[in-house]
Amino acid sequence: MKTLHTDIAVIGAGTAGLAAYRAAKAAGKRALLIEGGPYGTTCARVGCMPSKLLIAAAEAAHAAAHTDAFGVHVGGEITVDGAEVMDRVKRERDRFVGFVVDGVENIPAEDKVRGYAKFVSDTVLRVDDHTEIQASRVVIATGSRPSVPPPFRALGDRLVVNDDVFAWDDLPNRVAVFGPGVIGLELGQALARLGVEVRVFGMSGSLGGISDPQVRQTARKIFQREFYLDTDARVLETSRVGDEVEVRYVALDNSERTERFDYALVATGRRPNVDGLGLENTSLALNAQGVPQFDRLTMQAGSSPIFIAGDANADAPLLHEAADEGRIAGENAARFPEVREGLRRAPLGVVFSDPQIALVGAGHAKLVPGTFVTGAVDFSDQGRSRVMLKNRGMLHVYADIETGRFLGAEMIGPSAEHIGHLLAWAVQQELTVARMLEMPFYHPVIEEGLRTALRDAASKLALAQEAMRQADVETV
């Protein structure tokens, strides 16, 4: 057993781990990067980038099939070559992974340890059976993995998660998707547009992370016009029959159906990779899911010399958040025991469906009824959206009655990824609705729809604030 000494040990070489390592080195500390799996981030290998490649192919197929309304007629049948689609997905995916791997290869060999780490104590790690690392501080950045409910496991290799989709050499004929969250919705719609027969089953009405009931209802109706989607499905049984998955369920029309699929794509969430770390050998307090309790502004677990960043802490499993968390964890590990709060950006989430979904700042479910107003716009008659035949969706913006400050938004609609960024910047700068309406809005652009929603919010704020003043007068 080899023994190594270091200031900071970083477990995991994904987005958060690499950011933590670089921050520690920039602070002049000795740091070791420990990784047991393949180099390359979740985003590059099986997440953001390959899914967007599949979606891009789906959008190309969809656009080619919907030109008649513009008076543009494409001769002949539009065909999708699944093998060619997946070949490009994998080639470009490997290119993105290559960039990440190149970055890791540039890290000095003496700073990298291959293998899986387990805690012996708060600051002692054992990597497989070959190395003991004695560190002054530790950063946990072990990422996450798909969570598969036990009933699906009997499906064997007919069960796939998003990681598996990007290993396909060709597109299947029929796929049942379980879970219309971000991953299930993006992949389900993309596969449907590429000619795969898709059924998407959800639970409890959830859809793409939307918590606003009206926005979620709008989204549900939009997607149901394109592919089978039941957000509150009654799936009676799933079983494997030969090389197929048989699903027995109650359909939207209340009839009982039994159908067979090539695969069941299970997208029911992800779980942090912390269960194999030997956390029972540390002083850390764990939550009900077995994840160390930590301060999301410092990334420190309790008062210990252990920090946790990225998907491993299950706080905000997004690449830009993982990079921020990793940097904060690395900087605070370097200066421990003097830790500082780092910058946590305004919450921003995007679902790359069509229409896209954007979730910004405080979502509807987190707001206290009676303390805010909602400004709305329906994109069905929004000028630029209608010109492009992308006039589907709804935007709700939320504003605090007392201060007029913009709190957040939930949206399904055209250019949501871009409008979401504008609104996230507004949240982070703590702008009021009045101040936002002073900003320029060009004509004709989709952002004029945002202005409509803000004007609606402003008029409702005026009424609510006047009501508050009248109530105060009557009280006096």
Buried (B, 14 or more C-beta within 10 A) or exposed (E): EEEBEBBBBBBBBBBBBBBBBBBBBEBEBBBBBBBBBEBBBBBBBBBBBBBBBBBBBBBBBBEEEEEEEEEEEEEEEBEBEBEEBBEEBBEBBBEBBEEBBEBBEEBEEEBBBBBBBBBBEBBBBBBEEEBBBBBBBBBBBBBBBBBBEEEBEEBEEBBBBBBBBBEBEEBBEBBBBBBBBBBBBBBBBBBBBBBBBBBBBBBEBBBBBBBBEBBBBBBBEBBBEBBBBBBEBEBEEBBBEEEBBBBBBBBEEEEEEEBBBBBBBBBBBBBBBBEEBBBEBBBBEBEEEEBBEBBBBBBBBBEBBBBBBBBBBBBBBBBEBBBBBBBBBBBBBBEBEEBEEBEBEBBBBBBBBBBBBBBBBBBBEEBEEEEBBBBBBBBEEBBBBEEEEBBBBBBBBBBBBEEBBBBBBBBBBBBBBBBBBBBBBBBBEEBBBBBBBEEEBEEEBBBBBBBBBBBBBBEBBEEBBEEEEEEEEEEE
